[in-house]
């Protein structure tokens, strides 16, 4: 299976290209692929699928496209390739193994070219990478803001690869070929000055100086006409070189490839030496022996060049300034890799303004905060002529926090203050530090801070300096009072994780066991600290394969204990974060270990920890502040896999009775919430069940304002509910399954049979006759819809009698309707008609309009099948009279459709179009592609009957786009 985004969005299965359908479904797939292996919220999908204001039913439309995409992938055997579209709370995750996406292959080839030393090999690799492009990226998707941003990013990466290819062609002595390549891109991107500069120099080297000068003047005029600006430094420099007769010929086979989105690093600002001559800013090291803390060290090298450093103006002359720039930085992290976006964000945050600049790097334990800031500081420290200061405050370690007075003393001495002149008090040292840093151009790195008050005294004075701060806390006080720019850091992507392992262990070991390496990266879930420890274990014993290391980590109960190397471990990093929590937050964190999935909200958290909703919400905020949970929406959170595993270990240390009580509270929470959701989704229906006698009403239950909200909740919690159902007792299990019935009926082909069979077994075990009848009715309908007709007949056979024994006449009528559907599919029309007549009679006697409308809907379809359009019309119109209300209703779609087909059969074509048009409008409001396609096909048949073949063909074409037959 392959997926393509570099050109038209496409997917190929074993049997050829998949019919992806309309533009919005292609856009949805594109965004999930671009964010592969990461949760994409429904809100993000809505933003990407509509260029303008989304409609009121946008959420339902998204869910419909997801359901159809799931069916397409399942039909193509996607799971056999390791491809899975999963639900993660109010979000979706497209799980995709490496190598199946052309964007990923392009990035891998460019990365391989970057480390290749021979230009011949680089050219071949880059040509192979660019050969993956089949046109503009993301063709066939919506022109929305998020997708346009991705389109530009992908195009930028392609152009960077083109420029690198041209550079290496010239290294090989082929400037004419490079010029030809660059000219085509320059025509398409006439204002991209780096392209024009490269083209000018290639033309000169190919002996075409006049053409090169012509391109300069052409671009200069275009920049003035379109943007009102003059050419930039690079373009002017290329022009001046040409005028001076310099061709700037590149040394052959230099090897390095310019990375996509890389920006040049300005030279350090010149400062005068003792004789008054300009010289580069010195970097005389003044070391303290401090090393980067291993806990946060992320062992990976940036895949993009460094971002532009903060300005380069020289500092004002000061008699008290040190004779050489101070440098307290620890060594640079070895082999730093990736983090292109975050490095760029640091560059943006640290462009000094009128008040200086502060970047605040936050993230969970072991994610690589220290490594990121050290890498940036080593790359860009030269842009700060007066030097770089560094202090590790030790806020998240077993050792005590460093005293601020000691840190200020170290800074002042490094800046030239005599130790004998240091003030004795913290306030005095802070005041002297402010005076000493005024007018200097310094970079100050403050690592492992716990609170804003620790950081403020260490911030340099003046507008020409910058500060880098790292913390596990969000430190909103620093953001509010000091205008710090947050740069959040999350776990590595799968390809970055694999690259980190490769750099530690070497490409040969990865190539020898690629599947084991991939599993190792998955088990560490992108946490750099975990990846480094796992790699260290593998490197320590080369005779032991990667599969053996992965086998040790595969067992959840031992994984955290295995992710330890001497004093460095994931558990110790998480333990420190947990120990520093307030009591209620610590109690909630332990309780989260009993939750069956990593997605949690304030209501379920309150149930688990037996807290009031307000207290649970506040505790979750505290957990989010220290990055033990990640906020994904309003009162919605997720836990990183290893954090969740640590919480489960803590939960396992509590007593068994406490664990059972928490799980029972959680099941009751979901049961009461599910009942509320079902009632909101189908307000005309009666509750599917009552909670068991020993059920405890939760302290808080979410309120649903609209049917879409209720259905969204059911869909978002489907996988978690399945886990709760599998681990709770039978009394609650079958009830929890039934509460999902509104969602089941809307996604009837979405794999519900195993869960419904479990519910049926639970009703039999508990002896609940009414529950058994309802589960049989629902399971039978799902089996009918999945064309498992004989199984459906066996399941539905006893359902009506069981409902009658329980005194549930509405359930009895529904069971008869569903059984009639089986008989109809088996062409047993007389039996089907008799069953439907009996169902209608029972529903009328029970005075239940919702079920009466259901019976009439099926009777209308039955009468159409047996060739009685007049009777069909009568049933459809009577059913519509019962389906009042303003919100979209799937039953109205079916009743309008049946009425339209009956009218067409009676030759009343104008009325048929009107009815079918009403059905189409209702289906489009709901946002269900398959229902819309069914109505369009009915319209096509009606137009054929009216002699309008062209209109009929147009309807069929549109139907096939929505739901290919």
Secondary structure, 3 states (H helix, E strand, C coil): CEEECCCECEEEECCEECCCCCHHHHHHHHHHHHCCCCCEEHHHHHHHHCCCCCCCCHHHHHHHHHHHHHHHHHHCCHHHHCCEEEECCCEEEEECCCCCEHHHHHHHHHHHHHHCCCHHHHHHHHHHHHCCCCCCCCECCCCCHHHHHHHHHHHHHHHHHHHHHHHHHHHCCCHHHHHHHHHHHHHHCCCCHHHHHHHHHHHHHCCCHHHHHHHHHHHHHHHHHHCCCCCCHHHHHHHHHHHCCCCCCCCCCCCCCCCCCCCCCCCCCCEECCCCCEECCCCCCCCCCCCCCHHHCCCCECCCCCCCCCCCCCCCCCCCCCCCCEECCCCCCCCCECCHHHHHHHHHHCCCECCEEEEEEECCCCCCHHHHHHHHHHHHHHHCCCEEEEEECCCCCCCCCCCHHHHHHHHHHHCCCCHHHCCCCHHHHHHHHHHHHCCCCCEEEEECCCCHHHHHCCCCCCCCCEEEEEECCCCHHHHHHHCCEEEECCCCCHHHHHHHHHHHHCHHHHHHCHHHHHHHHHHHCCCHHHHHHHHHHHHHCCCCCHHHHHHHHHCHHHHHHHCEECCEEHHHHHHHHHHCCCHHHHHHHHHHCCCCCCEEEHHHHHHHHCCCHHHHHHHHHHHHHCCCCEEEECCEEECCHHHHHHHHHHHHCCCHHHHHHHHHHHHHHHHHHHHHHHHHHCCCCCCCCCCCCCCCCCCCCCCCCCHHHHHHHHHHCHHHHHHHHHHCCHHHHHHHHHCCHHHHHHCCCCCCHHHHHHHHHHHHHHCCHHHHHHHHHHHHHHHHHCCCHHHHHHHHHCHHHHHHHCCCHHHHHHHHHHHHHHHHHCCCHHHHHHHHHHHHHHHHHHCCHHHHHHHHHHHHHHHHHCCCHHHHHHHHHHHHHHCCCCCCCHHHHHHHHHHHHHHHHCCCHHHHHHHHHHHHHHHHHHCCHHHHHHHHHHHHHHHHHCCCHHHHHHHHHHHHHHCCC
